[in-house]
Amino acid sequence: MNALALAAQLEAITQFRPEALVTIENLKVRFGDVVAVDGLDFSLRRGEFVSLLGPSGCGKSTLLRSIARLVPVASGRVVLRDPHLRIGFMFQKPLLLPWRTTLDNVLLPAEIQLGGSVVDQTDHARARRLLDMVQLGDFVDAYPHQLSGGMQQRAALARALMGDPEILLLDEPFGALDELTREVLNEELIHIWQSRETRLHTILMVTHSIPEAVTMSDRVIVLTDRPARLVEDVEVGCPRPRTPDDPQAVSVMKHIRALVRGRR
Amino acid sequence: MTSRVQSPLIFGLLALAAWQAIVMAADIPEYLLPAPSAIIANVDRTLVVQLAVTFVEALIGFLIASALAFGCAIMFVRFNTLEEGLFPIAIAVKTTPIVAVAPLLVIWLGTGWWSKIVAVILICFFPVLVNAVKGLKAADAEYRELFQTLGASRAQEFRKLRIPYCLPYLFSALKISSSLAVVGAIVGEFVGATQGLGYLIMVSSAHLETATLFAAIAAAALAGILMFYVIGWTEERIVFWHSGNME
């Protein structure tokens, strides 16, 4: 590597804000023959709530999966500042194991981490606390088929938190739920992110809803249709708590809508 | 629940009554078609002993075949090369009629228990293998991604996801092979045996003891039904969570 290239790389490194937890560098992801993500750069800073916004099937889920290392990267890099960073992942479907009670589903990450040994009282207590936090305290012994869609997704959230993540990656977590349930769960997610009850501090969420992205996030990363490329990294900057009809939020939504429309 | 038992029972009794009436009215000789009353009169200790022999042969073969097939299925799914290499051979074994192989089994294993048990194993193995392989692969890709994000090992993925997910598939295969098990045992007995329902059927048909023959046939059916219901009962308790809604 010649000196000039090294200097350029050094400059690039020092330009990142020091608190960047995850840095996506010129990321390209293929899905078979299709390019799902093409040349994307952005970073995720500690304490942020960031949304990835784009049309359905634009490659944003693939992007999220590549950060979680579920999908191989074709070129470019996903850099974690701390290699031991605990990342949680929440899917669009609850993916609860139907033969386990709510409590046993939430204990699954602990069981897997422990390997052969049995989960102890501390894990049980923590799982129950998390279930209380997502309002499922009365349903610890229920089986998934006895829970509503919203309750199943709450259980999935508790399970994702059981791994004690610092970053949570959410792939349209409440996308399959009705509007009302979805709003309530979004508010609770914000509450969990803001509270100090867990070690979770940073969230990256995939969504295709502009109001959801704007009311929840510090930044909205607007992506093009497949392959996903960056349109604009929008700083929301409205004070919290927000509602979708705050004048400031409305103007940000208008701006994003214009960006999305302009791309079609 | 009661009507599920009641209505087939009522229809069954009606059919038996009609049978009895026709045989008596038309004065059909017993060696052609015995009346139900004549068949019931033939139920004795010997029949129960022969039924027990066949049932035990079928049960042992069934248990060995199920365990063997499930173990093979796990290996097949875990190591793809094994599946590619051995699955065609398994199909070849399956398509060979058990009746054609049974005489060979008697030559190799004699007229005792083992020739029957091996015939049962040969007939029960394949349905369990096929369904178990299908069931072990049935968990959605998303479930496997979930286990990946949790950092699960391959062994954990099998133990905590694939095997429980496979159970409904396994049980439907066990129900199929449980009725086949009785067939396998009787075929084995046809070829060379000194006891069992198959032996009783051969002997009574040679002597034109048609009532005994009918009693043996009914006992064979009973053995199959018994196996089927024991497995159904176990299934309801183990796979209680599987009621069609896997979401």
HADDOCK unambig.tbl for C-alpha pairs under 7 A between the chains (distance, minus, plus):
assign (segid A and resid 70 and name CA) (segid B and resid 145 and name CA) 6.78 0.50 0.50
assign (segid A and resid 89 and name CA) (segid B and resid 149 and name CA) 6.75 0.50 0.50
assign (segid A and resid 95 and name CA) (segid B and resid 143 and name CA) 6.23 0.50 0.50
assign (segid A and resid 98 and name CA) (segid B and resid 241 and name CA) 6.06 0.50 0.50
assign (segid A and resid 98 and name CA) (segid B and resid 246 and name CA) 6.44 0.50 0.50
assign (segid A and resid 99 and name CA) (segid B and resid 241 and name CA) 5.46 0.50 0.50
assign (segid A and resid 109 and name CA) (segid B and resid 150 and name CA) 5.95 0.50 0.50
assign (segid A and resid 112 and name CA) (segid B and resid 152 and name CA) 5.76 0.50 0.50
assign (segid A and resid 145 and name CA) (segid B and resid 245 and name CA) 6.89 0.50 0.50
